[in-house]
Amino acid sequence: MKKLAILAGVAGLAVTTMLLASGARSADDAKLEQLKAQGFARVAIANEPPYTAVAADGKVSGAAPDVAREIFKRLGVKDIVASISEYGAMIPGLQAGRFDVVTAGLFMKPERCAAVAYSEPVLCDAEAMLVKKGNPKHFKSYEDIAKDTSATVGAPGGGTEEKLALNAGVPRDRVIVVPDGQSGLKMVQDGRIDAYSLPVLSINDLVKKANDPNLEVIAPVQGAPVYCDGAAFKKGDEALRDAYDVELAKMKKSGEFAKIIEPYGFSAAAAMSTTREKLCSKK
């Protein structure tokens, strides 16, 4: 009798475990079903071409949203609706449920990987600085700016460039938070900052549009690493992230991924040469 009771207990435990696992999967899958029902996913962007861009008519484009739009379509979510956000506000906004995903060149770093559930890599780039023609202060690195006690550098608030400058020893009061690319360019033109830092492709896009011969790009910034972003999901939405990754992998294999991002200047090979695991473990 005791043996039968034990077997019955084990069987009951197994059934309970299966039910709990099934319930967990259902809860995980509910997010994708919710997005399908509402017909769109809410994405956070930064309006920083060529990563992200918003046209005068409100149309959202750029490499990151274009990839996200196609993947969500494949998942049964018809479109994306974008909100412009500062980089420093993206993860808190995601955690608070204001966005479903961040698709904005939010580079993977260990501390960010601990806060969000990243997809596999999407866009990779190096760092650059915009200065006046001739590079009058001879900057080649963030350390050069730190050594010049009168030098200032502009960077997006909460972005990678702000942290790189601070880590290189540039004092807080000489790292100027700039709201957007056009403001950064204008501040360099007006002499209000000595350099403005963004990824290479973003700086090149600004300079091309400005068509100002009095500007110069330093690229890549010496000592600054190459970073890759991924779509960032809220912790707890790993099932949605995993479904996203499945479609992303299919697009990388078929060549559709390259067709979307390479016209913007990004390298599909660079994104396919690394993984989320490697990027999130780098110190």
N, C-alpha and C positions, 0 to 999 in steps of 0.2 A: 504493500500500500504506500509506503514511504517513497519507493522508487517511482510509482505512478504519479504521486503528488509532485515529486521533483520534476518529472518529465512534463507534467501539465504546467508547472510554473515556468519552466524554460520556454515552452511553446508560447505561453501567454506573454512572456517578456519579448520574445521574437516578434510576435504580432504587434505588440505595443511599439517596439522600435521601428518596425516597418511603417506603421501609421504615422509616427512622429516624423520619420524621414519623408514620407509622402506629403505630410503637411508642410514641412520646410520647403520642399521643392515647389509646392503649389504657391507658397508665399513668395518664393523667389521669382517664379514665372509670372506672377501677378503684375509686376512692373511693366513687362513687355505687353501684356494684354491690355493694360491701362493705356499705354501709348498708342496701341493699335486703335482702341476705342475712341480716343480723343482726336486721332488723325495727325498728330504732330508730336515732336519732341522739342522741349525747350532747351536751347543751347546758349552757353555764355561765350561771347567772343570779345575781342579787344579792338576791332577795326584797325588792324595793323597789317596792311598789305605787304607781301603776298600771302601771309598766313590767313588773314581774315579781312573782309572788306564789306562795306555797306554803300551801295550806289545811291544816287540822289532820289531814286524812286523807292528806296527802301529794300531793294533786292540784296540779299546776303550772298556773298561769294567768297573767294579766297580758297586756298588749297584745303585747309582743315574743314570748313563747312561743306565744301563740295564732296569730300570723301564721306563725311558724316551723312549728308543727304542721301547719297547713293546707298550706303550701308543700311540706313533706316528704311529706305524703300524696299530693299531686299528682305528686310525683316517684317515688312507689312505695315510700316509706319509711313504715311504718305509724304510728309514734309517736315521741315524744321522751322522753328520760330526763334529768332536770335535776340538776345539782349546784350548790349555793350556793357562791359564791366572792367574795372581796373584789375590788374592781375592779383593784387593783394586781397581783393574782395571775392575772387572766383571760388576758392575752396570753401570759405564760410558760407557763401551763397548756395553752393551745391549741398553742403551739409544741412543747411536750413530748409532745403527743398524748393528754393527759388528757381533752380535749373535742374534738368534731368541729366545733363552731361556738359562738360566743358570741352569745346573744340576750338582752341585759341593759341596754339603754340605754347602751352603751359608745359615747360620742359620737365622731364622726370628727374627727380632728385630724391635721395632716401627719405628725407623728412616729408616730402609731398607724397611719396609712395605709401608712407605710413598713415596718411590722412585720407587718401582716396584710392579707388580701385582703377588703375590705369589699364587701357587696352595695350596691345603690342604696339611698337613704334610706328608713327605715321610720318612726321616731318623732322628732318635733321638739319642743323645749321651751326655755323661758328659765330663768334661775336665780332662786331665792328664798332668803330667810332667815327662820328662825323665831326670834322674840324674845319677851320678856315683854310683856304688855299695856301699851300706851302707848309702846313703844319707848324705854325710859328713857335709852339712850345715843344716841338719834337716828341710828341707822345707816341709811344709804341705799345704801352701796356697800362693797366690800371695802377700799377706800382709807380709808373712815371708821374701820374697825376698826384698820387699820394706824396711823392717827394717834393713837388712844387707847391709850396705853402699858399700860393695865391690862386691855384688852379681849381676850377669847378667842373663837375661832370653831371650831365642830366641823364636820368634813367626813369623807366616806368615804375610807379610805386608798387612795391611788392614783387617786382620782376627779378629775373636772374641777374640782370645787369646791375641793379641796385646792390644786390648781395655781393656780387663779385667785386664791386668797387669798395664796399665797406670791408670785406675780407682782405683786400689788398692794402688796407690801412688808410684809405681816404676818410677823413673825419666826417661825421654825420652832417655837419653844417656845410660841407662842400659837396655833398651828394644831393643834387636838386631833383625832387620828384616832379616829373613832367607828365601831364595828363594824356598827351597823344603825340604822334609823330610830327604833325604839322607844327605844333607848339615847340617841340624840340628843335626842329630845323630853324624856325624863326628866332629862337633864343640864341642859337649859334650865329646866325646872320647878324643879329643885333649886338653881339658881344656880351650877352647876359650870362652865358656859360661858355666855357672853353671847348667842351666836347659834349657830344650827345651819343649815348651808346644804345645800340639795338643789335639784333642779329644781322648778319651780312645782307641777306636778301631784303630785309625791311629797310635798311639804310639805303641800299642801292635803289629801291623803289622810290624812296623819298627824293633822292638826288636826281633821278631821271625826271620825275614830275616837276621838280623845282627849276631845272635847267639853269642853274646858277653857277657860272664858271669860277666864282669865288669860294666854292666849297670843295672839300677833299675828303675822301673816305680812307680810313686806315683799316685794312682787313687782310687777314684776321688779326684780332688783338693778341699780342704775344702772351703766352701763358694761360690764356683762357681756353677751357675745354670745348670740344664739340658736344652739343646737346641734341637730344631727340625728344619730341613730345609724343603724346598719345592722347586718345580721348579719355577724359577723367570722369569716372562715375562715383556716385556716393557709395561708401562702405555699406554693404548689405544688398547692393544691386549687382553682385558678382555674376548672377545668372544672366542678366542683361549684358554685362560686359563680355561674358564668355560667348554669348550669341553674336555679339558685335565682332569679336575676334575671329569667329568662324568665317564670317562673310569677308572680313578684312584679309584673311589668309587666302581665300578663294580669289579675291581681286588681285592680290600680289602675284599669285601663281598664273593667272590668266593674262596679265599685262594691263588690265583695266586700271589698276592702281597707278601705274606709271603714266598712263594716258591722262589721268586727272591731275597729278601733281607736277609732272615734269614741265608742262607749259608755264607753270609759275616759277620755274627755276630750281625746284627741289629735285633731289636725287632719290629715285626709288631704290636703287642699289644700296644707298647709305642706310635707309630705313630697314632694308631686308638683311643687312649685315650684322645687326645686333638684336637684342631681345629685351623685353621688359625686365626680366630677371637680372641681366647684366647691368642695365642702367640703374635699377633701383638699389643695387648692392654697391655701387661706386661710392667711395668716400670723398 
